[in-house]
Amino acid sequence: MVYKVVLTELAQQDFNELDGSLKKRAAEALRKLQESPDYGEPLGNKYGLNLTGLYRLRFNDRRHRVVYQLEDKEEGLQIVVIAIGPRKDELVYKLAAGRVR
């Protein structure tokens, strides 16, 4: 089954700001999500941030993350990407927490 992956406007900006090699790796991660949202891991309370209901998928040798949530739509499960970015200093998690509020 193929799932629909949708990037929010800000997540699309995150993707566009990646350099060429990172874009390729991020695109591969997004293709994995199209195949199955189970590739990611659920988040919860991380680093003092409430990320319950969000998931992460690691890429680029675990240095970058795709943070997403699942939405149950009439046409089926949809994967909504909230943020794409480096894990360093929890940056991607801080972005995601600010974007879902």
Jmol script that loads the backbone (N, CA, C; Angstrom):
load data "model"
ATOM      1  N   MET A   1       0.835  -1.181   0.000  1.00  0.00           N
ATOM      2  CA  MET A   1       0.000   0.000   0.000  1.00  0.00           C
ATOM      3  C   MET A   1       0.881   1.246   0.000  1.00  0.00           C
ATOM      4  N   VAL A   2       0.464   2.261  -0.732  1.00  0.00           N
ATOM      5  CA  VAL A   2       1.192   3.520  -0.782  1.00  0.00           C
ATOM      6  C   VAL A   2       0.405   4.560  -0.002  1.00  0.00           C
ATOM      7  N   TYR A   3       1.101   5.223   0.905  1.00  0.00           N
ATOM      8  CA  TYR A   3       0.479   6.255   1.724  1.00  0.00           C
ATOM      9  C   TYR A   3       0.790   7.625   1.141  1.00  0.00           C
ATOM     10  N   LYS A   4      -0.101   8.558   1.375  1.00  0.00           N
ATOM     11  CA  LYS A   4       0.099   9.921   0.888  1.00  0.00           C
ATOM     12  C   LYS A   4       0.953  10.685   1.896  1.00  0.00           C
ATOM     13  N   VAL A   5       2.037  11.257   1.421  1.00  0.00           N
ATOM     14  CA  VAL A   5       2.925  12.075   2.248  1.00  0.00           C
ATOM     15  C   VAL A   5       2.750  13.529   1.824  1.00  0.00           C
ATOM     16  N   VAL A   6       2.405  14.371   2.792  1.00  0.00           N
ATOM     17  CA  VAL A   6       2.179  15.789   2.529  1.00  0.00           C
ATOM     18  C   VAL A   6       3.135  16.603   3.395  1.00  0.00           C
ATOM     19  N   LEU A   7       3.829  17.534   2.792  1.00  0.00           N
ATOM     20  CA  LEU A   7       4.699  18.429   3.545  1.00  0.00           C
ATOM     21  C   LEU A   7       3.955  19.727   3.815  1.00  0.00           C
ATOM     22  N   THR A   8       4.006  20.175   5.062  1.00  0.00           N
ATOM     23  CA  THR A   8       3.449  21.488   5.363  1.00  0.00           C
ATOM     24  C   THR A   8       4.301  22.519   4.634  1.00  0.00           C
ATOM     25  N   GLU A   9       3.812  23.733   4.560  1.00  0.00           N
ATOM     26  CA  GLU A   9       4.561  24.789   3.878  1.00  0.00           C
ATOM     27  C   GLU A   9       5.939  24.970   4.515  1.00  0.00           C
ATOM     28  N   LEU A  10       5.993  24.953   5.845  1.00  0.00           N
ATOM     29  CA  LEU A  10       7.270  25.138   6.534  1.00  0.00           C
ATOM     30  C   LEU A  10       8.188  23.931   6.347  1.00  0.00           C
ATOM     31  N   ALA A  11       7.635  22.733   6.328  1.00  0.00           N
ATOM     32  CA  ALA A  11       8.441  21.539   6.081  1.00  0.00           C
ATOM     33  C   ALA A  11       8.997  21.565   4.653  1.00  0.00           C
ATOM     34  N   GLN A  12       8.219  22.070   3.711  1.00  0.00           N
ATOM     35  CA  GLN A  12       8.705  22.211   2.335  1.00  0.00           C
ATOM     36  C   GLN A  12       9.872  23.190   2.289  1.00  0.00           C
ATOM     37  N   GLN A  13       9.787  24.269   3.072  1.00  0.00           N
ATOM     38  CA  GLN A  13      10.899  25.215   3.162  1.00  0.00           C
ATOM     39  C   GLN A  13      12.132  24.541   3.745  1.00  0.00           C
ATOM     40  N   ASP A  14      11.911  23.719   4.802  1.00  0.00           N
ATOM     41  CA  ASP A  14      13.030  22.975   5.393  1.00  0.00           C
ATOM     42  C   ASP A  14      13.705  22.124   4.327  1.00  0.00           C
ATOM     43  N   PHE A  15      12.897  21.408   3.557  1.00  0.00           N
ATOM     44  CA  PHE A  15      13.421  20.534   2.504  1.00  0.00           C
ATOM     45  C   PHE A  15      14.198  21.346   1.470  1.00  0.00           C
ATOM     46  N   ASN A  16      13.636  22.458   1.044  1.00  0.00           N
ATOM     47  CA  ASN A  16      14.282  23.295   0.018  1.00  0.00           C
ATOM     48  C   ASN A  16      15.609  23.871   0.489  1.00  0.00           C
ATOM     49  N   GLU A  17      15.771  24.059   1.796  1.00  0.00           N
ATOM     50  CA  GLU A  17      16.999  24.634   2.338  1.00  0.00           C
ATOM     51  C   GLU A  17      18.126  23.616   2.490  1.00  0.00           C
ATOM     52  N   LEU A  18      17.819  22.331   2.339  1.00  0.00           N
ATOM     53  CA  LEU A  18      18.856  21.303   2.428  1.00  0.00           C
ATOM     54  C   LEU A  18      19.766  21.370   1.213  1.00  0.00           C
ATOM     55  N   ASP A  19      21.038  20.995   1.403  1.00  0.00           N
ATOM     56  CA  ASP A  19      21.920  20.948   0.238  1.00  0.00           C
ATOM     57  C   ASP A  19      21.576  19.716  -0.596  1.00  0.00           C
ATOM     58  N   GLY A  20      22.171  19.595  -1.758  1.00  0.00           N
ATOM     59  CA  GLY A  20      21.811  18.562  -2.725  1.00  0.00           C
ATOM     60  C   GLY A  20      21.856  17.138  -2.192  1.00  0.00           C
ATOM     61  N   SER A  21      22.940  16.782  -1.505  1.00  0.00           N
ATOM     62  CA  SER A  21      23.052  15.407  -1.013  1.00  0.00           C
ATOM     63  C   SER A  21      22.048  15.134   0.104  1.00  0.00           C
ATOM     64  N   LEU A  22      21.800  16.117   0.949  1.00  0.00           N
ATOM     65  CA  LEU A  22      20.810  15.942   2.019  1.00  0.00           C
ATOM     66  C   LEU A  22      19.396  15.864   1.457  1.00  0.00           C
ATOM     67  N   LYS A  23      19.134  16.631   0.400  1.00  0.00           N
ATOM     68  CA  LYS A  23      17.816  16.547  -0.247  1.00  0.00           C
ATOM     69  C   LYS A  23      17.562  15.137  -0.754  1.00  0.00           C
ATOM     70  N   LYS A  24      18.590  14.555  -1.346  1.00  0.00           N
ATOM     71  CA  LYS A  24      18.452  13.199  -1.872  1.00  0.00           C
ATOM     72  C   LYS A  24      18.145  12.216  -0.744  1.00  0.00           C
ATOM     73  N   ARG A  25      18.852  12.326   0.357  1.00  0.00           N
ATOM     74  CA  ARG A  25      18.624  11.431   1.497  1.00  0.00           C
ATOM     75  C   ARG A  25      17.263  11.677   2.147  1.00  0.00           C
ATOM     76  N   ALA A  26      16.864  12.938   2.218  1.00  0.00           N
ATOM     77  CA  ALA A  26      15.541  13.247   2.779  1.00  0.00           C
ATOM     78  C   ALA A  26      14.447  12.694   1.882  1.00  0.00           C
ATOM     79  N   ALA A  27      14.632  12.810   0.572  1.00  0.00           N
ATOM     80  CA  ALA A  27      13.648  12.274  -0.372  1.00  0.00           C
ATOM     81  C   ALA A  27      13.535  10.759  -0.234  1.00  0.00           C
ATOM     82  N   GLU A  28      14.655  10.089  -0.005  1.00  0.00           N
ATOM     83  CA  GLU A  28      14.629   8.643   0.216  1.00  0.00           C
ATOM     84  C   GLU A  28      13.837   8.310   1.480  1.00  0.00           C
ATOM     85  N   ALA A  29      14.028   9.100   2.532  1.00  0.00           N
ATOM     86  CA  ALA A  29      13.293   8.889   3.780  1.00  0.00           C
ATOM     87  C   ALA A  29      11.794   9.092   3.554  1.00  0.00           C
ATOM     88  N   LEU A  30      11.433  10.098   2.781  1.00  0.00           N
ATOM     89  CA  LEU A  30      10.020  10.356   2.495  1.00  0.00           C
ATOM     90  C   LEU A  30       9.420   9.218   1.663  1.00  0.00           C
ATOM     91  N   ARG A  31      10.199   8.655   0.758  1.00  0.00           N
ATOM     92  CA  ARG A  31       9.718   7.500  -0.021  1.00  0.00           C
ATOM     93  C   ARG A  31       9.466   6.304   0.887  1.00  0.00           C
ATOM     94  N   LYS A  32      10.319   6.131   1.889  1.00  0.00           N
ATOM     95  CA  LYS A  32      10.106   5.047   2.855  1.00  0.00           C
ATOM     96  C   LYS A  32       8.778   5.237   3.585  1.00  0.00           C
ATOM     97  N   LEU A  33       8.486   6.474   3.927  1.00  0.00           N
ATOM     98  CA  LEU A  33       7.218   6.753   4.612  1.00  0.00           C
ATOM     99  C   LEU A  33       6.031   6.459   3.710  1.00  0.00           C
ATOM    100  N   GLN A  34       6.183   6.698   2.415  1.00  0.00           N
ATOM    101  CA  GLN A  34       5.107   6.371   1.480  1.00  0.00           C
ATOM    102  C   GLN A  34       4.791   4.886   1.522  1.00  0.00           C
ATOM    103  N   GLU A  35       5.810   4.081   1.717  1.00  0.00           N
ATOM    104  CA  GLU A  35       5.631   2.641   1.787  1.00  0.00           C
ATOM    105  C   GLU A  35       4.998   2.225   3.111  1.00  0.00           C
ATOM    106  N   SER A  36       5.419   2.860   4.195  1.00  0.00           N
ATOM    107  CA  SER A  36       4.883   2.508   5.502  1.00  0.00           C
ATOM    108  C   SER A  36       5.253   3.562   6.541  1.00  0.00           C
ATOM    109  N   PRO A  37       4.262   4.081   7.276  1.00  0.00           N
ATOM    110  CA  PRO A  37       4.566   5.037   8.340  1.00  0.00           C
ATOM    111  C   PRO A  37       5.270   4.377   9.515  1.00  0.00           C
ATOM    112  N   ASP A  38       5.325   3.041   9.517  1.00  0.00           N
ATOM    113  CA  ASP A  38       5.966   2.310  10.606  1.00  0.00           C
ATOM    114  C   ASP A  38       7.485   2.412  10.581  1.00  0.00           C
ATOM    115  N   TYR A  39       8.063   2.997   9.536  1.00  0.00           N
ATOM    116  CA  TYR A  39       9.510   3.189   9.507  1.00  0.00           C
ATOM    117  C   TYR A  39       9.942   4.163  10.597  1.00  0.00           C
ATOM    118  N   GLY A  40       9.068   5.061  10.976  1.00  0.00           N
ATOM    119  CA  GLY A  40       9.388   6.036  12.004  1.00  0.00           C
ATOM    120  C   GLY A  40       9.108   5.507  13.398  1.00  0.00           C
ATOM    121  N   GLU A  41       9.546   6.262  14.379  1.00  0.00           N
ATOM    122  CA  GLU A  41       9.346   5.911  15.785  1.00  0.00           C
ATOM    123  C   GLU A  41       8.531   7.002  16.460  1.00  0.00           C
ATOM    124  N   PRO A  42       7.625   6.613  17.356  1.00  0.00           N
ATOM    125  CA  PRO A  42       6.833   7.626  18.045  1.00  0.00           C
ATOM    126  C   PRO A  42       7.693   8.463  18.984  1.00  0.00           C
ATOM    127  N   LEU A  43       7.380   9.720  19.037  1.00  0.00           N
ATOM    128  CA  LEU A  43       8.024  10.621  19.996  1.00  0.00           C
ATOM    129  C   LEU A  43       7.097  10.720  21.203  1.00  0.00           C
ATOM    130  N   GLY A  44       7.463  11.404  22.169  1.00  0.00           N
ATOM    131  CA  GLY A  44       6.636  11.633  23.360  1.00  0.00           C
ATOM    132  C   GLY A  44       7.134  12.917  23.978  1.00  0.00           C
ATOM    133  N   ASN A  45       7.459  12.863  25.229  1.00  0.00           N
ATOM    134  CA  ASN A  45       8.095  14.004  25.873  1.00  0.00           C
ATOM    135  C   ASN A  45       9.597  13.854  25.684  1.00  0.00           C
ATOM    136  N   LYS A  46      10.144  14.714  24.872  1.00  0.00           N
ATOM    137  CA  LYS A  46      11.575  14.674  24.579  1.00  0.00           C
ATOM    138  C   LYS A  46      12.168  16.043  24.838  1.00  0.00           C
ATOM    139  N   TYR A  47      13.257  16.039  25.585  1.00  0.00           N
ATOM    140  CA  TYR A  47      14.009  17.272  25.810  1.00  0.00           C
ATOM    141  C   TYR A  47      13.129  18.383  26.378  1.00  0.00           C
ATOM    142  N   GLY A  48      12.148  18.008  27.192  1.00  0.00           N
ATOM    143  CA  GLY A  48      11.254  18.986  27.797  1.00  0.00           C
ATOM    144  C   GLY A  48      10.187  19.496  26.847  1.00  0.00           C
ATOM    145  N   LEU A  49      10.030  18.837  25.707  1.00  0.00           N
ATOM    146  CA  LEU A  49       9.029  19.232  24.712  1.00  0.00           C
ATOM    147  C   LEU A  49       7.970  18.139  24.628  1.00  0.00           C
ATOM    148  N   ASN A  50       6.718  18.528  24.584  1.00  0.00           N
ATOM    149  CA  ASN A  50       5.651  17.545  24.427  1.00  0.00           C
ATOM    150  C   ASN A  50       5.450  17.284  22.941  1.00  0.00           C
ATOM    151  N   LEU A  51       5.944  16.154  22.477  1.00  0.00           N
ATOM    152  CA  LEU A  51       5.858  15.785  21.070  1.00  0.00           C
ATOM    153  C   LEU A  51       4.963  14.565  20.893  1.00  0.00           C
ATOM    154  N   THR A  52       4.070  14.374  21.842  1.00  0.00           N
ATOM    155  CA  THR A  52       3.145  13.251  21.780  1.00  0.00           C
ATOM    156  C   THR A  52       2.302  13.356  20.520  1.00  0.00           C
ATOM    157  N   GLY A  53       2.150  12.240  19.825  1.00  0.00           N
ATOM    158  CA  GLY A  53       1.386  12.211  18.584  1.00  0.00           C
ATOM    159  C   GLY A  53       2.239  12.436  17.349  1.00  0.00           C
ATOM    160  N   LEU A  54       3.524  12.744  17.559  1.00  0.00           N
ATOM    161  CA  LEU A  54       4.442  12.939  16.438  1.00  0.00           C
ATOM    162  C   LEU A  54       5.390  11.745  16.350  1.00  0.00           C
ATOM    163  N   TYR A  55       5.962  11.581  15.170  1.00  0.00           N
ATOM    164  CA  TYR A  55       6.897  10.493  14.904  1.00  0.00           C
ATOM    165  C   TYR A  55       8.153  11.069  14.282  1.00  0.00           C
ATOM    166  N   ARG A  56       9.239  10.307  14.373  1.00  0.00           N
ATOM    167  CA  ARG A  56      10.497  10.731  13.745  1.00  0.00           C
ATOM    168  C   ARG A  56      11.021   9.617  12.856  1.00  0.00           C
ATOM    169  N   LEU A  57      11.661  10.031  11.802  1.00  0.00           N
ATOM    170  CA  LEU A  57      12.377   9.099  10.936  1.00  0.00           C
ATOM    171  C   LEU A  57      13.781   9.666  10.759  1.00  0.00           C
ATOM    172  N   ARG A  58      14.766   8.863  11.083  1.00  0.00           N
ATOM    173  CA  ARG A  58      16.158   9.306  11.003  1.00  0.00           C
ATOM    174  C   ARG A  58      16.690   9.099   9.584  1.00  0.00           C
ATOM    175  N   PHE A  59      17.575  10.004   9.176  1.00  0.00           N
ATOM    176  CA  PHE A  59      18.298   9.824   7.913  1.00  0.00           C
ATOM    177  C   PHE A  59      19.642  10.511   8.023  1.00  0.00           C
ATOM    178  N   ASN A  60      20.470  10.347   7.022  1.00  0.00           N
ATOM    179  CA  ASN A  60      21.819  10.922   6.999  1.00  0.00           C
ATOM    180  C   ASN A  60      22.631  10.429   8.199  1.00  0.00           C
ATOM    181  N   ASP A  61      22.728   9.121   8.308  1.00  0.00           N
ATOM    182  CA  ASP A  61      23.481   8.499   9.408  1.00  0.00           C
ATOM    183  C   ASP A  61      23.003   8.982  10.773  1.00  0.00           C
ATOM    184  N   ARG A  62      21.698   9.122  10.892  1.00  0.00           N
ATOM    185  CA  ARG A  62      21.025   9.465  12.151  1.00  0.00           C
ATOM    186  C   ARG A  62      21.271  10.901  12.619  1.00  0.00           C
ATOM    187  N   ARG A  63      21.819  11.750  11.760  1.00  0.00           N
ATOM    188  CA  ARG A  63      22.082  13.140  12.153  1.00  0.00           C
ATOM    189  C   ARG A  63      20.927  14.071  11.829  1.00  0.00           C
ATOM    190  N   HIS A  64      20.001  13.631  10.992  1.00  0.00           N
ATOM    191  CA  HIS A  64      18.863  14.452  10.599  1.00  0.00           C
ATOM    192  C   HIS A  64      17.570  13.681  10.837  1.00  0.00           C
ATOM    193  N   ARG A  65      16.476  14.425  10.921  1.00  0.00           N
ATOM    194  CA  ARG A  65      15.188  13.814  11.208  1.00  0.00           C
ATOM    195  C   ARG A  65      14.100  14.382  10.308  1.00  0.00           C
ATOM    196  N   VAL A  66      13.130  13.537  10.030  1.00  0.00           N
ATOM    197  CA  VAL A  66      11.846  13.952   9.474  1.00  0.00           C
ATOM    198  C   VAL A  66      10.865  13.761  10.619  1.00  0.00           C
ATOM    199  N   VAL A  67      10.186  14.822  11.024  1.00  0.00           N
ATOM    200  CA  VAL A  67       9.185  14.733  12.087  1.00  0.00           C
ATOM    201  C   VAL A  67       7.822  14.865  11.434  1.00  0.00           C
ATOM    202  N   TYR A  68       6.941  13.907  11.744  1.00  0.00           N
ATOM    203  CA  TYR A  68       5.645  13.871  11.069  1.00  0.00           C
ATOM    204  C   TYR A  68       4.553  13.406  12.017  1.00  0.00           C
ATOM    205  N   GLN A  69       3.324  13.594  11.559  1.00  0.00           N
ATOM    206  CA  GLN A  69       2.170  13.071  12.291  1.00  0.00           C
ATOM    207  C   GLN A  69       1.274  12.331  11.307  1.00  0.00           C
ATOM    208  N   LEU A  70       0.451  11.466  11.843  1.00  0.00           N
ATOM    209  CA  LEU A  70      -0.469  10.685  11.026  1.00  0.00           C
ATOM    210  C   LEU A  70      -1.867  11.278  11.157  1.00  0.00           C
ATOM    211  N   GLU A  71      -2.535  11.416  10.029  1.00  0.00           N
ATOM    212  CA  GLU A  71      -3.911  11.902  10.016  1.00  0.00           C
ATOM    213  C   GLU A  71      -4.773  10.877   9.305  1.00  0.00           C
ATOM    214  N   ASP A  72      -5.859  10.514   9.948  1.00  0.00           N
ATOM    215  CA  ASP A  72      -6.787   9.553   9.360  1.00  0.00           C
ATOM    216  C   ASP A  72      -7.821  10.329   8.557  1.00  0.00           C
ATOM    217  N   LYS A  73      -7.735  10.220   7.251  1.00  0.00           N
ATOM    218  CA  LYS A  73      -8.645  10.915   6.341  1.00  0.00           C
ATOM    219  C   LYS A  73      -9.620   9.904   5.744  1.00  0.00           C
ATOM    220  N   GLU A  74     -10.682  10.407   5.136  1.00  0.00           N
ATOM    221  CA  GLU A  74     -11.650   9.518   4.492  1.00  0.00           C
ATOM    222  C   GLU A  74     -10.996   8.640   3.434  1.00  0.00           C
ATOM    223  N   GLU A  75     -10.045   9.206   2.713  1.00  0.00           N
ATOM    224  CA  GLU A  75      -9.369   8.455   1.652  1.00  0.00           C
ATOM    225  C   GLU A  75      -8.244   7.568   2.184  1.00  0.00           C
ATOM    226  N   GLY A  76      -8.007   7.585   3.485  1.00  0.00           N
ATOM    227  CA  GLY A  76      -6.992   6.724   4.088  1.00  0.00           C
ATOM    228  C   GLY A  76      -6.022   7.507   4.943  1.00  0.00           C
ATOM    229  N   LEU A  77      -5.043   6.802   5.434  1.00  0.00           N
ATOM    230  CA  LEU A  77      -4.039   7.396   6.305  1.00  0.00           C
ATOM    231  C   LEU A  77      -3.155   8.353   5.511  1.00  0.00           C
ATOM    232  N   GLN A  78      -2.931   9.524   6.076  1.00  0.00           N
ATOM    233  CA  GLN A  78      -2.090  10.533   5.440  1.00  0.00           C
ATOM    234  C   GLN A  78      -0.946  10.865   6.390  1.00  0.00           C
ATOM    235  N   ILE A  79       0.247  11.003   5.855  1.00  0.00           N
ATOM    236  CA  ILE A  79       1.435  11.344   6.627  1.00  0.00           C
ATOM    237  C   ILE A  79       1.729  12.815   6.380  1.00  0.00           C
ATOM    238  N   VAL A  80       1.677  13.618   7.445  1.00  0.00           N
ATOM    239  CA  VAL A  80       1.903  15.060   7.333  1.00  0.00           C
ATOM    240  C   VAL A  80       3.262  15.375   7.953  1.00  0.00           C
ATOM    241  N   VAL A  81       4.182  15.837   7.125  1.00  0.00           N
ATOM    242  CA  VAL A  81       5.522  16.168   7.586  1.00  0.00           C
ATOM    243  C   VAL A  81       5.500  17.570   8.186  1.00  0.00           C
ATOM    244  N   ILE A  82       5.960  17.647   9.436  1.00  0.00           N
ATOM    245  CA  ILE A  82       5.949  18.902  10.192  1.00  0.00           C
ATOM    246  C   ILE A  82       7.285  19.634  10.077  1.00  0.00           C
ATOM    247  N   ALA A  83       8.390  18.887  10.141  1.00  0.00           N
ATOM    248  CA  ALA A  83       9.719  19.507  10.114  1.00  0.00           C
ATOM    249  C   ALA A  83      10.739  18.521   9.568  1.00  0.00           C
ATOM    250  N   ILE A  84      11.759  19.058   8.925  1.00  0.00           N
ATOM    251  CA  ILE A  84      12.898  18.282   8.445  1.00  0.00           C
ATOM    252  C   ILE A  84      14.134  19.064   8.840  1.00  0.00           C
ATOM    253  N   GLY A  85      15.050  18.414   9.530  1.00  0.00           N
ATOM    254  CA  GLY A  85      16.247  19.149   9.910  1.00  0.00           C
ATOM    255  C   GLY A  85      17.202  18.344  10.757  1.00  0.00           C
ATOM    256  N   PRO A  86      18.270  19.013  11.216  1.00  0.00           N
ATOM    257  CA  PRO A  86      19.295  18.334  12.003  1.00  0.00           C
ATOM    258  C   PRO A  86      18.817  18.048  13.426  1.00  0.00           C
ATOM    259  N   ARG A  87      19.305  16.951  13.957  1.00  0.00           N
ATOM    260  CA  ARG A  87      18.999  16.585  15.325  1.00  0.00           C
ATOM    261  C   ARG A  87      19.857  17.407  16.286  1.00  0.00           C
ATOM    262  N   LYS A  88      20.981  17.915  15.823  1.00  0.00           N
ATOM    263  CA  LYS A  88      21.918  18.653  16.669  1.00  0.00           C
ATOM    264  C   LYS A  88      21.196  19.736  17.467  1.00  0.00           C
ATOM    265  N   ASP A  89      21.470  19.754  18.750  1.00  0.00           N
ATOM    266  CA  ASP A  89      20.861  20.709  19.682  1.00  0.00           C
ATOM    267  C   ASP A  89      19.337  20.631  19.688  1.00  0.00           C
ATOM    268  N   GLU A  90      18.811  19.460  19.305  1.00  0.00           N
ATOM    269  CA  GLU A  90      17.360  19.219  19.276  1.00  0.00           C
ATOM    270  C   GLU A  90      16.625  20.218  18.385  1.00  0.00           C
ATOM    271  N   LEU A  91      17.313  20.801  17.429  1.00  0.00           N
ATOM    272  CA  LEU A  91      16.731  21.839  16.577  1.00  0.00           C
ATOM    273  C   LEU A  91      15.440  21.390  15.902  1.00  0.00           C
ATOM    274  N   VAL A  92      15.461  20.221  15.282  1.00  0.00           N
ATOM    275  CA  VAL A  92      14.277  19.768  14.543  1.00  0.00           C
ATOM    276  C   VAL A  92      13.094  19.538  15.485  1.00  0.00           C
ATOM    277  N   TYR A  93      13.374  19.076  16.701  1.00  0.00           N
ATOM    278  CA  TYR A  93      12.291  18.854  17.664  1.00  0.00           C
ATOM    279  C   TYR A  93      11.706  20.182  18.149  1.00  0.00           C
ATOM    280  N   LYS A  94      12.558  21.166  18.340  1.00  0.00           N
ATOM    281  CA  LYS A  94      12.081  22.495  18.748  1.00  0.00           C
ATOM    282  C   LYS A  94      11.222  23.114  17.639  1.00  0.00           C
ATOM    283  N   LEU A  95      11.673  22.957  16.396  1.00  0.00           N
ATOM    284  CA  LEU A  95      10.874  23.457  15.257  1.00  0.00           C
ATOM    285  C   LEU A  95       9.511  22.792  15.241  1.00  0.00           C
ATOM    286  N   ALA A  96       9.499  21.469  15.363  1.00  0.00           N
ATOM    287  CA  ALA A  96       8.242  20.719  15.298  1.00  0.00           C
ATOM    288  C   ALA A  96       7.309  21.114  16.430  1.00  0.00           C
ATOM    289  N   ALA A  97       7.831  21.241  17.632  1.00  0.00           N
ATOM    290  CA  ALA A  97       6.985  21.604  18.772  1.00  0.00           C
ATOM    291  C   ALA A  97       6.348  22.974  18.555  1.00  0.00           C
ATOM    292  N   GLY A  98       7.108  23.913  18.034  1.00  0.00           N
ATOM    293  CA  GLY A  98       6.569  25.243  17.764  1.00  0.00           C
ATOM    294  C   GLY A  98       5.541  25.254  16.652  1.00  0.00           C
ATOM    295  N   ARG A  99       5.661  24.339  15.722  1.00  0.00           N
ATOM    296  CA  ARG A  99       4.766  24.318  14.565  1.00  0.00           C
ATOM    297  C   ARG A  99       3.448  23.621  14.830  1.00  0.00           C
ATOM    298  N   VAL A 100       3.395  22.741  15.799  1.00  0.00           N
ATOM    299  CA  VAL A 100       2.128  22.047  16.066  1.00  0.00           C
ATOM    300  C   VAL A 100       1.295  22.756  17.121  1.00  0.00           C
ATOM    301  N   ARG A 101       1.796  23.796  17.722  1.00  0.00           N
ATOM    302  CA  ARG A 101       1.023  24.543  18.725  1.00  0.00           C
ATOM    303  C   ARG A 101       0.076  25.497  18.095  1.00  0.00           C
TER     304      ARG A 101
END
end "model"
wireframe off; spacefill off
backbone 0.3
color backbone group
